[in-house]
Amino acid sequence: MTVIDTIGALEGIIGKTPPPMHLKIIDHLDPGALRWIAQSPLMFAGVGDGAGVTVTLAGDAPGFANGDSRELRVPAASLDDSALMRPGAAFGSLFLLPGIGETLRVNGRVAAVETDHVHIAVEECYGHCAKALIRSELWAAQPVQAPGDAAAFVAASRFLALATVSAQDRADLSPKGDPAGCMAQLDGDVLWFADRPGNRRVDSFRNIVEQPQLALALLVPGASRVGLVRGQTQLTTDPAARERFTVQDKTPLLAIRVAVDTIVLRDSPALTHANLWPVHATSDIDPTRLFVEHIKLNKAGGVGAALARASLSVPGVTGLLKKGLDKDYKENLY
């Protein structure tokens, strides 16, 4: 099996991250992000350090979490496992909005853990493209009962949140989505899933090259049960491993092999309280506008960054970007 174990080898397969991708990241919660959080009923959170990483969910009525420009505050009671939150730990999170394909990612560090709230010092905030949720058909789900057997649950899953930590002790939580049977596969004590086209930052895969520990939260959309996986992982270009995840005649560039340390199925109070399915109403937030505002707020220097920010002041640019994203979502899902 061919294993990708250097950043150079990884970039040789998937390419380098395009510089514009870095421009959508800001170092605080702007009004658009705070509005997103105020409407979100569900958050995934990855927490860890060099010794390992874990993942949990938080959920309740929209607005259960809140914050200001520099701090995210999450009620301890909204977390499925608040004991995972340790002061000083790296933190990565993903906020969902019912009916909206894009997600909001907020990264930083656990600043304090109090009886009622966990306080997160914000270091990064940015929007993530909608491809994972489109592929998973997450918001089309109706309430269902998830399988109680681990292998059957994995086979029925259509969405996962992937938590990793870099060698620099920074957490990343990435969304992945696929049809049932192609999201993940369990062979004994080895779990497999695939890479798909996304935002091309691939922080999670860079982290895996540096530190092979990961944690996964697997969902069967419509169910309130979650599958939690921890293990040691490898990236591979092995043809047989990749071909098992072929969809629409397209084979992924990478397959991810996880030697499972633990896999636990549990009912998630966060999913129950979030009451995601069926979707009753969608948000009025415009994700494309959020992307544009974040690029304008990005503080990166250089001529390229300055020109990118200036170009976003042209009338009608948000509509053009939305058309471009919609075209990409339609033509480049796999």
C-alpha positions in Angstrom: 0.0 0.0 0.0 1.4 3.4 -1.0 1.3 5.7 2.0 1.5 9.5 1.7 3.8 10.5 4.6 5.2 13.9 3.6 3.6 17.3 2.8 5.4 17.3 -0.5 3.9 13.9 -1.5 0.4 15.1 -0.4 0.7 18.2 -2.5 2.0 16.1 -5.4 -1.4 14.3 -5.4 -3.9 17.1 -4.6 -1.9 20.2 -5.5 -1.0 23.2 -3.3 -3.7 25.3 -1.6 -4.5 28.2 -3.9 -3.5 31.5 -2.2 -7.0 33.0 -2.5 -8.2 30.2 -0.1 -6.3 31.8 2.7 -7.9 35.1 2.2 -11.3 34.0 3.5 -9.9 33.5 7.0 -10.3 36.1 9.7 -9.0 36.1 13.2 -12.2 37.1 15.0 -16.0 36.7 14.9 -17.4 39.4 12.8 -21.1 40.4 12.8 -21.9 37.9 10.0 -20.3 35.0 11.9 -22.0 36.0 15.2 -25.3 36.1 13.3 -24.6 32.6 11.9 -23.9 31.3 15.4 -27.0 32.9 16.8 -29.1 30.9 14.3 -27.3 27.6 14.6 -28.8 24.7 16.6 -25.8 22.4 16.2 -22.0 22.5 16.6 -19.3 19.8 16.2 -16.2 20.3 18.2 -12.8 18.7 18.0 -10.5 19.1 21.0 -6.9 17.9 21.4 -3.1 18.3 21.6 -0.1 16.3 20.6 -1.2 13.4 22.8 -4.5 12.9 20.8 -7.8 14.4 19.7 -11.4 13.8 20.5 -14.7 15.0 19.0 -18.1 15.8 20.5 -21.4 17.6 19.6 -23.2 20.5 21.1 -26.8 21.4 20.3 -30.0 23.1 21.5 -32.4 25.7 20.3 -30.8 28.2 17.8 -28.5 30.6 19.6 -27.5 28.2 22.3 -23.9 29.3 21.7 -22.9 33.0 21.6 -19.9 35.2 21.8 -18.2 38.4 20.9 -15.5 39.3 18.5 -12.7 37.4 20.4 -14.6 34.8 22.3 -17.0 31.9 21.6 -19.1 30.8 24.6 -20.7 27.3 24.6 -23.1 26.2 27.4 -21.6 23.1 29.1 -25.0 21.5 29.3 -25.3 21.7 25.5 -22.2 19.5 25.0 -22.6 15.7 24.8 -19.3 15.4 26.6 -18.2 18.6 28.3 -15.4 16.7 30.2 -13.4 16.8 26.9 -13.0 20.6 27.2 -9.6 21.2 28.9 -8.1 24.7 29.4 -5.3 25.2 26.9 -6.5 22.5 24.5 -6.7 23.2 20.8 -10.3 23.6 19.6 -11.9 23.3 16.2 -15.6 23.7 15.5 -18.2 23.5 12.8 -21.6 25.3 13.0 -24.5 24.1 10.9 -27.6 26.0 9.7 -30.7 23.9 8.7 -31.3 24.0 5.0 -27.9 25.7 4.3 -25.1 23.7 2.6 -22.2 25.9 3.7 -20.9 25.7 7.3 -19.1 28.1 9.6 -15.8 27.0 11.1 -14.4 28.6 14.3 -11.0 27.5 15.6 -9.0 28.5 18.6 -8.2 27.4 22.1 -10.1 26.5 25.2 -9.5 29.5 27.4 -11.6 28.5 30.4 -14.0 25.9 31.6 -16.6 27.1 34.1 -19.6 25.3 35.6 -22.0 26.8 33.1 -19.9 27.7 30.0 -16.8 26.8 28.1 -14.9 29.8 26.8 -13.0 29.6 23.5 -10.4 32.2 22.5 -11.0 32.6 18.8 -8.1 32.4 16.4 -9.7 31.6 13.1 -13.1 32.0 11.5 -14.2 31.2 8.0 -17.0 29.7 5.9 -16.7 26.3 4.3 -18.2 25.3 0.9 -21.4 23.3 0.6 -20.1 20.2 -1.2 -20.0 17.8 1.9 -23.6 18.6 2.8 -24.8 18.4 -0.8 -23.2 15.0 -1.3 -24.7 13.7 2.0 -28.2 15.1 1.3 -28.1 16.1 4.9 -31.1 18.4 4.9 -33.3 16.2 2.8 -33.4 13.6 5.6 -36.5 12.6 7.5 -36.5 11.2 11.1 -35.2 7.6 11.1 -33.8 5.0 13.5 -30.1 4.4 13.1 -28.7 0.8 13.1 -27.4 -0.4 16.4 -24.6 -2.5 15.0 -21.3 -0.6 14.3 -20.7 -2.0 10.8 -24.3 -1.3 9.8 -24.2 2.2 11.3 -21.0 3.0 9.4 -22.5 1.6 6.1 -25.6 3.8 6.6 -23.7 7.0 7.5 -23.7 9.9 5.0 -21.8 12.6 7.0 -18.8 12.8 9.2 -16.9 15.4 11.1 -13.1 14.8 11.0 -11.1 16.1 13.9 -7.3 16.4 13.7 -4.5 18.4 15.4 -1.3 19.7 13.7 2.2 19.5 15.0 1.9 23.1 15.9 -1.0 22.2 18.2 -3.8 23.7 16.1 -7.1 21.8 15.8 -9.1 21.4 12.6 -12.6 20.0 12.1 -13.6 19.2 8.5 -17.0 18.1 7.2 -17.2 15.1 4.8 -20.3 13.9 3.0 -21.2 11.1 0.7 -24.0 8.6 -0.2 -24.6 5.7 2.2 -22.0 3.0 1.5 -19.5 5.5 0.1 -19.2 7.7 3.1 -17.3 5.2 5.2 -16.7 1.4 5.3 -15.7 -0.8 8.2 -13.6 -3.8 7.6 -13.1 -5.5 11.0 -11.0 -3.0 13.0 -10.1 -0.8 10.0 -12.4 2.0 8.8 -12.0 3.6 5.4 -13.2 6.9 3.9 -12.2 9.0 0.9 -11.1 12.4 -0.1 -13.5 14.5 -2.3 -13.2 17.9 -3.9 -13.7 20.7 -1.4 -12.2 24.0 -0.4 -8.7 22.7 -1.2 -7.2 23.8 2.2 -6.9 20.1 3.2 -5.7 21.1 6.7 -6.9 17.8 8.1 -4.7 15.8 5.7 -1.7 18.0 6.4 -2.3 17.3 10.1 -2.6 13.6 9.5 0.8 13.6 7.8 2.3 15.4 10.8 0.3 13.5 13.5 -1.7 10.4 12.6 -4.3 10.5 15.4 -7.8 11.4 14.4 -11.4 11.4 15.8 -14.5 11.1 13.8 -18.2 11.8 14.4 -20.4 9.8 12.0 -24.0 10.6 11.3 -27.0 8.8 9.7 -29.0 11.9 8.7 -32.4 11.9 10.4 -31.2 9.9 13.4 -30.2 11.1 16.9 -27.4 8.5 17.3 -23.8 9.3 16.6 -20.8 7.0 15.9 -17.6 8.2 17.6 -14.3 6.8 16.3 -10.7 7.3 17.4 -7.7 5.8 15.7 -4.4 6.0 13.9 -4.6 6.9 10.2 -2.8 6.8 6.9 -3.4 8.5 3.6 -3.0 6.2 0.5 -3.2 6.3 -3.2 -3.7 2.5 -3.4 -5.9 1.9 -6.5 -8.0 -0.8 -4.9 -8.6 1.4 -1.8 -9.7 4.4 -3.9 -11.8 2.4 -6.3 -14.1 1.2 -3.6 -15.3 4.8 -3.2 -16.0 5.5 -6.9 -19.1 7.6 -7.4 -20.5 8.9 -10.7 -17.6 7.1 -12.4 -15.1 9.3 -10.5 -12.5 7.8 -8.3 -11.1 9.9 -5.4 -7.4 10.8 -5.4 -6.9 9.6 -1.9 -8.3 7.0 0.5 -7.9 7.3 4.3 -7.3 4.2 6.3 -8.1 4.3 10.1 -6.8 1.6 12.4 -9.6 1.9 14.9 -8.7 2.2 18.6 -12.3 2.8 19.7 -15.7 3.0 18.0 -18.8 3.9 20.1 -22.4 4.3 19.1 -24.3 6.5 21.4 -27.5 8.6 21.5 -26.6 12.2 21.2 -28.6 14.7 23.4 -27.2 17.5 21.2 -28.8 16.0 18.1 -32.0 15.4 19.9 -32.2 19.0 21.3 -31.1 20.5 17.9 -34.2 18.9 16.3 -32.7 19.1 12.8 -35.1 16.8 10.9 -37.3 17.4 9.1 -36.1 20.9 8.2 -38.9 23.3 9.1 -37.4 26.6 8.1 -34.2 27.7 6.4 -32.0 30.6 7.4 -32.0 34.0 5.6 -28.2 34.2 5.9 -26.4 34.5 2.5 -23.2 32.4 2.8 -21.6 34.0 -0.3 -22.0 37.4 1.3 -20.3 36.1 4.4 -17.4 34.8 2.3 -17.0 38.2 0.6 -17.1 40.1 3.9 -14.4 37.8 5.4 -12.1 38.4 2.4 -12.6 42.1 2.9 -11.7 41.8 6.6 -8.6 39.6 6.0 -5.4 41.4 7.0 -3.0 39.6 4.7 -0.5 41.9 3.1 0.8 41.9 -0.5 -0.4 43.1 -3.8 -2.5 40.0 -4.6 -4.4 40.3 -1.4 -5.0 44.0 -1.8 -6.3 43.5 -5.4 -8.6 40.7 -4.3 -10.1 42.9 -1.6 -10.5 45.8 -4.0 -12.2 43.6 -6.6 -15.0 42.7 -4.1 -16.1 46.4 -4.1 -17.3 46.1 -7.7 -21.1 46.2 -7.9 -22.7 42.8 -8.5 -19.6 40.8 -7.5 -21.5 38.8 -4.8 -24.0 37.6 -7.4 -21.2 36.6 -9.8 -19.4 34.7 -7.0 -22.7 32.9 -6.1 -23.2 31.8 -9.7 -19.6 30.5 -9.7 -20.1 28.6 -6.5 -23.4 27.1 -7.7 -21.7 26.0 -10.9 -18.8 24.4 -9.0 -21.3 22.6 -6.7 -23.1 21.2 -9.7 -20.1 20.2 -11.8 -17.4 19.4 -9.3 -18.9 17.3 -6.5 -16.7 14.3 -7.2 
